[in-house]
Amino acid sequence: MPAKQVFPLSKLTEAIENVINRYCSKVVWVKAEIVKLNHYPHTGHCYPDLVEKKDGKIVAELRGNIWKSNFDLINEKFRQVLNEDLRDDMTVVVQATVTFHSVYGLALNILDIDPEYTLGELAKQRAEAIKKLVSEGIFEANKKQRLPGLPKTIAVISVNSSKGYQDFLNVIENNPWGYKFHCKLFPAILQGERAVTTITAQLKRIEKHQNLFDAVAIIRGGGGEIGLSCYDNYHLAKAIAQFPLPVLTGIGHSTNETVSELVSYKNFITPTKIAEFLLQEFHNFAQPLRENLQKIVTGANLLFERQETRLEKVSSSFGFLTTRILDREKNRLTSCRQVIHSGAKGILKERNSELKNISTSIELLSPKNILKRGFSITRKDGRIITDAGLLESGDIIETEFYRGKASAEIKKTN
C-alpha cells in the first residue's frame, strides 16, 4: 500500500490562491445586499458582509474588501446620487474581482459600486411601501386624526443636540403672544437604518401615554438631505399612519416627500415651520376669543349704563314715598319693641314669684324639717324601713333623729 502524501495547509491554500487568481481574476459586476458595512474610520478600509436572499433566506454569502481610496470615491458618488452614505442593508451592484488569501480566505475585492442601481432599488422599495399602505387602507389614516383647537402638549421625537429641535423650541418658547406649550422630548436616531427602530420604539412609548399629548412632532434638522431613505421604510411609515394622535413631521429637506411624510397628519419643510403652525393654531383660536370677549365687555358695560339710568329715574320717582314708608315702619318697630319689653318684664316677675313659692314648698318638705318636728327615720342595711314586718328579732337597725343617730337590736316586732 503506497504511503499517504501529506501537504502543509499553506501549500493547499497557495494552490487554491493560484487557481483562483489564474481563472477568476476577471472583473465582474455582482448584485448583492450589504448586511453590514464594517467600515473602520481609523484605517478608512471597509469589509462589507455581502449576501443574496431568496424568500427571506440567505442563499449565498461572501466577504468583500473596499480599500480606503476606493471607498472614499464610492461614498462620494453615493452622496451625489442618493443623498446619503453607503450603509448597511443596501442592495447594490458592485464591480469586483474574486481574491483568495491564505489567512483571510475568499473575498470580493470591490473596485466600484453603481449608485444608480441602488437608487432604483430604493425608489422601488418606496413605491412598494406606498402601494402596500394604500392596499391596507391606512395611507390616509393619520390625516383623519383630530388635532385639538389648542394643541399645547407635544411629544417631540428628536435629539436634544439637534439644531432643528433647538430652533423649534426657540420659536415656541419666545412667541410674542405668550402662548404656553408643554413639550416632552423622546430621543431617537434621526437618520440611517437605526432611525427606523428608534423612532418606532419611541412612538410605542408615546402611545402608552397618548392621553397626555395632543400631537407628536418628528423633528430632524441640521443634517441636510443625507440619510433620508429610512423615512421611506414601510414599517416606520405604517407606525406613523396608524398612530392614534396627529403626527407632524419636519425632517428638513425640500425635494420629494418621503413615505413617512406622505402618511403623516401634516408635514413641513423645517422644524421651525412646525412651531409656526402650532402658534397659528393657537392664534386661530385665541383671536376670535379676544374679539368675542371684547364684544361681551362692551355689551355688558352698555347694559349696566342703561340699568343705572333706569334705577336713577325710579329712585327719583319713589324717593319721597320710600321715605314715608320707612318712617312708618320705624315707628311700628319702636312700638313693638316697647310692648315686648313691658310684657317680658311682667312675665319674668310672675315666674320669679312662682319659683319662690315652689322653693318654700320644697323647704317645708325637706327631711330635715320633718325630723325637726320630732319624727325619725329608721334604716336597716342602709334601706329605709316603713314596715315593721320587714324586721326580725336580732336585726340591727339605725335610727336618724334631727340631731344624731342611734343603733338598736330588735327584740320583738308587733
C-alpha positions as CSV (number, residue, x, y, z in Angstrom):
1,M,0.0,0.0,0.0
2,P,1.6,3.4,-1.1
3,A,2.4,5.9,1.7
4,K,0.0,8.8,2.2
5,Q,1.1,12.1,0.7
6,V,0.6,14.9,3.3
7,F,0.6,18.5,2.3
8,P,1.1,21.5,4.6
9,L,-2.0,23.7,4.8
10,S,-0.1,26.6,3.3
11,K,0.6,24.5,0.2
12,L,-3.1,23.8,-0.2
13,T,-4.2,27.4,0.3
14,E,-1.4,28.5,-2.1
15,A,-2.7,26.1,-4.7
16,I,-6.2,27.5,-4.3
17,E,-4.9,31.0,-4.5
18,N,-3.1,30.2,-7.7
19,V,-6.2,28.7,-9.3
20,I,-8.5,31.5,-8.3
21,N,-6.0,34.2,-9.3
22,R,-5.4,32.5,-12.7
23,Y,-9.0,31.7,-13.6
24,C,-11.2,34.1,-11.5
25,S,-9.3,37.4,-11.7
26,K,-11.7,38.8,-14.3
27,V,-13.5,42.0,-13.3
28,V,-17.3,41.2,-12.9
29,W,-20.4,43.0,-11.9
30,V,-22.2,41.3,-8.9
31,K,-25.6,42.1,-7.3
32,A,-25.7,41.6,-3.6
33,E,-27.1,43.1,-0.3
34,I,-24.8,44.7,2.2
35,V,-25.8,43.2,5.5
36,K,-23.2,45.0,7.5
37,L,-20.8,47.6,6.1
38,N,-17.9,47.1,8.6
39,H,-16.2,50.4,7.9
40,Y,-13.2,51.2,10.1
41,P,-12.6,55.0,10.2
42,H,-9.1,54.8,11.6
43,T,-7.9,53.0,8.5
44,G,-10.5,54.0,6.1
45,H,-10.9,50.4,4.8
46,C,-14.2,48.6,4.6
47,Y,-15.1,44.9,4.8
48,P,-18.8,44.5,3.9
49,D,-20.7,41.3,4.6
50,L,-22.5,40.5,1.3
51,V,-25.4,38.2,0.9
52,E,-28.1,37.1,-1.6
53,K,-31.6,36.3,-0.2
54,K,-34.4,34.3,-1.6
55,D,-37.8,34.3,0.1
56,G,-36.1,35.9,3.1
57,K,-33.4,33.2,3.4
58,I,-29.7,33.6,2.7
59,V,-28.7,31.5,-0.3
60,A,-25.2,32.9,-0.7
61,E,-22.7,34.8,1.4
62,L,-19.3,36.3,0.8
63,R,-17.0,38.9,2.4
64,G,-15.9,42.0,0.5
65,N,-12.9,44.3,0.6
66,I,-13.1,48.0,-0.2
67,W,-9.8,49.8,0.3
68,K,-9.8,53.4,1.5
69,S,-9.1,55.1,-1.8
70,N,-11.9,53.2,-3.5
71,F,-14.3,53.6,-0.5
72,D,-13.9,57.4,-0.5
73,L,-14.7,57.7,-4.2
74,I,-17.6,55.3,-3.9
75,N,-19.1,57.0,-0.9
76,E,-18.9,60.4,-2.6
77,K,-20.8,59.1,-5.6
78,F,-23.5,57.8,-3.3
79,R,-23.8,61.2,-1.6
80,Q,-24.2,62.9,-5.0
81,V,-26.7,60.4,-6.4
82,L,-28.6,59.1,-3.3
83,N,-28.1,62.0,-0.9
84,E,-26.7,59.5,1.7
85,D,-23.7,57.4,2.5
86,L,-23.1,53.8,1.7
87,R,-24.6,51.9,4.6
88,D,-25.9,48.6,6.0
89,D,-29.0,47.0,4.4
90,M,-28.5,48.4,0.9
91,T,-28.9,46.3,-2.3
92,V,-26.0,47.2,-4.6
93,V,-24.3,46.2,-7.8
94,V,-20.6,46.1,-7.3
95,Q,-17.7,45.8,-9.7
96,A,-15.2,43.4,-8.3
97,T,-12.6,40.6,-8.7
98,V,-12.5,37.4,-6.8
99,T,-9.5,37.0,-4.5
100,F,-8.2,34.4,-2.2
101,H,-5.8,34.9,0.8
102,S,-4.2,32.1,2.7
103,V,-5.2,33.7,6.0
104,Y,-8.3,35.7,5.3
105,G,-9.9,33.4,2.8
106,L,-12.2,34.1,-0.2
107,A,-13.4,37.6,-0.8
108,L,-14.7,40.1,-3.4
109,N,-12.2,42.9,-4.0
110,I,-14.7,45.7,-4.7
111,L,-13.4,48.3,-7.2
112,D,-16.7,50.3,-7.7
113,I,-20.4,50.3,-6.9
114,D,-23.1,51.6,-9.1
115,P,-25.3,54.1,-7.1
116,E,-27.8,54.4,-9.9
117,Y,-28.9,50.8,-9.3
118,T,-29.2,51.3,-5.6
119,L,-31.2,54.5,-6.3
120,G,-33.6,52.4,-8.4
121,E,-33.9,49.8,-5.7
122,L,-34.7,52.5,-3.1
123,A,-37.3,54.0,-5.5
124,K,-38.8,50.6,-6.0
125,Q,-39.0,50.0,-2.2
126,R,-40.6,53.4,-1.8
127,A,-43.2,52.7,-4.4
128,E,-43.9,49.2,-2.9
129,A,-44.3,50.8,0.6
130,I,-46.9,53.3,-0.8
131,K,-48.7,50.6,-2.7
132,K,-48.9,48.4,0.4
133,L,-50.1,51.1,2.7
134,V,-52.8,52.1,0.2
135,S,-54.0,48.5,-0.3
136,E,-54.2,48.1,3.5
137,G,-56.4,51.2,3.7
138,I,-54.2,53.1,6.2
139,F,-52.4,55.5,3.9
140,E,-54.7,58.4,4.9
141,A,-55.4,57.1,8.5
142,N,-53.3,59.6,10.4
143,K,-54.6,62.6,8.4
144,K,-58.1,61.7,9.8
145,Q,-57.0,62.2,13.4
146,R,-58.4,65.2,15.2
147,L,-55.9,68.0,16.2
148,P,-57.3,69.9,19.2
149,G,-58.1,73.6,18.8
150,L,-55.3,74.3,21.3
151,P,-52.6,71.7,20.7
152,K,-50.4,72.7,23.7
153,T,-48.9,69.4,24.8
154,I,-46.5,68.0,22.2
155,A,-44.4,64.8,22.3
156,V,-41.3,65.5,20.3
157,I,-39.2,62.8,18.7
158,S,-35.7,64.3,18.1
159,V,-32.3,64.7,19.6
160,N,-31.6,67.3,22.3
161,S,-28.4,68.5,20.4
162,S,-30.2,68.8,17.1
163,K,-30.2,72.3,15.7
164,G,-33.7,71.7,14.3
165,Y,-35.0,70.8,17.7
166,Q,-33.4,73.9,19.3
167,D,-34.9,76.1,16.5
168,F,-38.3,74.6,17.2
169,L,-38.1,75.3,20.9
170,N,-36.8,78.9,20.3
171,V,-39.9,79.7,18.2
172,I,-42.3,78.0,20.6
173,E,-41.0,79.5,23.8
174,N,-40.3,83.0,22.6
175,N,-43.5,83.7,20.7
176,P,-44.7,87.3,21.0
177,W,-48.2,86.4,22.2
178,G,-47.1,84.5,25.3
179,Y,-48.8,81.2,24.3
180,K,-47.7,78.4,26.6
181,F,-46.8,74.9,25.3
182,H,-45.6,71.8,27.1
183,C,-43.0,69.8,25.0
184,K,-41.6,66.4,26.1
185,L,-38.6,65.1,24.3
186,F,-38.3,61.4,23.3
187,P,-34.7,61.0,22.0
188,A,-34.2,58.9,18.8
189,I,-31.6,58.5,16.0
190,L,-32.9,60.5,13.1
191,Q,-31.1,59.1,10.0
192,G,-29.8,55.8,8.7
193,E,-31.2,52.4,9.2
194,R,-31.3,52.6,13.1
195,A,-33.7,55.6,12.8
196,V,-36.5,53.1,11.9
197,T,-36.1,51.1,15.1
198,T,-35.6,54.0,17.5
199,I,-38.3,56.2,16.1
200,T,-40.8,53.3,16.1
201,A,-39.8,52.4,19.7
202,Q,-40.5,56.0,20.8
203,L,-43.8,56.0,19.1
204,K,-44.8,52.9,21.1
205,R,-43.7,54.7,24.3
206,I,-45.8,57.7,23.5
207,E,-48.8,55.6,22.6
208,K,-48.9,54.1,26.1
209,H,-49.4,57.7,27.4
210,Q,-51.4,59.1,24.5
211,N,-54.0,60.7,26.8
212,L,-51.3,63.1,28.0
213,F,-50.5,64.5,24.5
214,D,-52.3,66.5,21.8
215,A,-49.9,65.6,18.9
216,V,-46.5,64.1,18.0
217,A,-43.7,66.0,16.2
218,I,-40.9,64.2,14.5
219,I,-38.1,66.8,14.1
220,R,-34.9,66.4,12.2
221,G,-32.7,69.3,11.3
222,G,-29.1,70.2,10.5
223,G,-28.4,67.0,8.5
224,G,-29.3,68.2,5.1
225,E,-30.8,65.6,2.8
226,I,-28.3,62.8,3.8
227,G,-29.7,59.6,5.1
228,L,-33.4,60.2,4.4
229,S,-34.2,56.8,2.8
230,C,-35.1,55.4,6.2
231,Y,-38.2,57.6,6.1
232,D,-39.4,55.5,3.1
233,N,-39.3,52.4,5.2
234,Y,-42.7,50.6,5.2
235,H,-42.6,49.7,8.9
236,L,-41.9,53.2,10.0
237,A,-44.5,54.7,7.7
238,K,-47.1,52.2,8.9
239,A,-46.4,53.1,12.5
240,I,-46.9,56.8,11.7
241,A,-50.0,56.1,9.6
242,Q,-51.7,54.1,12.3
243,F,-50.7,56.3,15.2
244,P,-53.7,57.4,17.4
245,L,-52.5,61.0,17.6
246,P,-51.8,63.5,14.8
247,V,-48.1,63.2,13.7
248,L,-46.4,66.3,12.4
249,T,-43.1,65.8,10.5
250,G,-40.3,68.3,10.0
251,I,-37.4,66.3,8.5
252,G,-35.6,69.3,6.9
253,H,-35.5,68.8,3.2
254,S,-37.1,70.4,0.1
255,T,-37.1,67.6,-2.6
256,N,-39.5,64.7,-2.9
257,E,-41.5,63.9,0.2
258,T,-40.7,60.6,1.9
259,V,-43.4,58.0,2.6
260,S,-43.4,58.8,6.3
261,E,-44.2,62.5,5.4
262,L,-46.9,61.5,3.0
263,V,-48.8,59.5,5.6
264,S,-48.3,61.9,8.5
265,Y,-51.1,64.3,9.6
266,K,-49.2,67.2,8.2
267,N,-45.6,67.6,7.0
268,F,-43.3,70.7,6.9
269,I,-40.0,71.6,5.3
270,T,-38.3,72.5,8.6
271,P,-38.9,72.1,12.3
272,T,-39.4,75.9,12.5
273,K,-42.4,75.6,10.3
274,I,-44.0,73.0,12.7
275,A,-43.6,75.6,15.5
276,E,-45.1,78.3,13.4
277,F,-48.0,76.0,12.5
278,L,-48.7,75.3,16.2
279,L,-48.6,79.0,17.0
280,Q,-51.0,79.8,14.2
281,E,-53.4,77.1,15.6
282,F,-53.3,78.9,18.9
283,H,-53.8,82.2,17.2
284,N,-56.7,81.0,15.2
285,F,-58.4,80.0,18.5
286,A,-57.3,83.0,20.5
287,Q,-58.1,85.8,18.1
288,P,-61.9,85.2,17.8
289,L,-62.0,84.6,21.5
290,R,-60.4,88.0,22.2
291,E,-62.9,89.7,19.7
292,N,-65.9,88.0,21.3
293,L,-64.6,88.8,24.8
294,Q,-64.4,92.5,23.8
295,K,-67.9,92.4,22.5
296,I,-69.2,90.9,25.7
297,V,-67.4,93.5,27.8
298,T,-68.7,96.4,25.6
299,G,-72.2,95.0,25.7
300,A,-72.1,94.4,29.5
301,N,-70.9,98.0,30.1
302,L,-73.7,99.4,27.9
303,L,-76.3,97.3,29.7
304,F,-75.0,98.5,33.1
305,E,-75.2,102.1,32.0
306,R,-78.8,101.7,30.8
307,Q,-79.8,100.0,34.1
308,E,-78.1,102.7,36.2
309,T,-80.1,105.3,34.3
310,R,-83.3,103.5,34.9
311,L,-82.6,103.0,38.6
312,E,-81.8,106.7,39.0
313,K,-85.2,107.5,37.4
314,V,-87.1,105.0,39.6
315,S,-85.2,106.3,42.7
316,S,-86.2,109.9,41.9
317,S,-89.9,108.9,41.4
318,F,-90.3,106.9,44.5
319,G,-87.8,108.6,46.8
320,F,-90.4,110.6,48.8
321,L,-92.8,107.6,49.1
322,T,-90.0,105.4,50.2
323,T,-89.0,107.8,53.0
324,R,-92.6,107.9,54.3
325,I,-92.8,104.1,54.3
326,L,-89.5,103.8,56.1
327,D,-90.6,106.3,58.8
328,R,-93.9,104.5,59.4
329,E,-92.2,101.1,59.7
330,K,-89.6,102.6,62.1
331,N,-92.4,103.8,64.4
332,R,-94.1,100.4,64.2
333,L,-90.8,98.7,65.2
334,T,-90.4,101.1,68.2
335,S,-93.9,100.4,69.5
336,C,-93.4,96.6,69.1
337,R,-90.1,96.9,71.0
338,Q,-91.8,98.7,73.9
339,V,-94.6,96.2,74.1
340,I,-92.2,93.3,74.0
341,H,-90.1,94.9,76.7
342,S,-93.0,95.5,79.1
343,G,-94.5,92.1,78.5
344,A,-91.2,90.4,79.2
345,K,-90.7,92.2,82.5
346,G,-94.2,91.2,83.7
347,I,-93.7,87.5,82.7
348,L,-90.3,87.4,84.4
349,K,-91.8,88.9,87.7
350,E,-94.6,86.4,87.7
351,R,-92.3,83.5,87.1
352,N,-90.0,84.7,89.9
353,S,-92.9,84.7,92.3
354,E,-93.8,81.2,91.3
355,L,-90.3,80.0,91.8
356,K,-90.3,81.5,95.4
357,N,-93.5,79.6,96.3
358,I,-92.0,76.3,94.9
359,S,-88.8,76.9,96.9
360,T,-90.9,77.4,100.1
361,S,-92.8,74.2,99.5
362,I,-89.6,72.3,98.9
363,E,-88.1,73.7,102.0
364,L,-91.1,72.6,104.1
365,L,-91.0,69.1,102.7
366,S,-87.3,68.7,103.4
367,P,-86.4,65.6,105.6
368,K,-84.5,67.9,107.9
369,N,-87.7,69.9,108.7
370,I,-89.7,66.7,109.2
371,L,-87.0,65.4,111.7
372,K,-87.0,68.7,113.4
373,R,-90.7,68.2,114.2
374,G,-90.0,65.0,116.2
375,F,-90.0,62.4,113.5
376,S,-87.2,59.9,112.9
377,I,-86.0,57.7,110.0
378,T,-85.2,54.0,110.6
379,R,-82.8,52.1,108.3
380,K,-81.6,48.6,108.0
381,D,-78.5,47.9,106.0
382,G,-78.9,51.5,104.6
383,R,-82.5,51.0,103.4
384,I,-85.4,53.0,104.9
385,I,-87.9,50.7,106.9
386,T,-91.5,51.7,106.7
387,D,-93.0,48.3,107.7
388,A,-92.2,46.5,111.0
389,G,-93.0,43.3,109.3
390,L,-89.7,43.6,107.4
391,L,-87.8,43.3,110.7
392,E,-86.9,40.2,112.6
393,S,-85.7,39.6,116.1
394,G,-81.9,40.2,116.3
395,D,-81.8,42.6,113.4
396,I,-79.6,45.7,113.9
397,I,-81.3,49.0,112.9
398,E,-80.1,52.6,112.7
399,T,-82.4,55.5,113.6
400,E,-81.7,59.0,112.4
401,F,-83.0,62.0,114.5
402,Y,-82.9,65.7,113.8
403,R,-79.7,65.7,115.7
404,G,-77.6,62.5,115.6
405,K,-78.2,58.7,115.0
406,A,-78.7,55.6,117.2
407,S,-78.3,51.9,116.7
408,A,-80.5,49.2,118.3
409,E,-81.2,45.5,118.2
410,I,-84.7,44.2,117.6
411,K,-86.1,42.2,120.4
412,K,-89.6,41.9,119.2
413,T,-91.8,43.2,116.4
414,N,-95.6,43.9,116.7
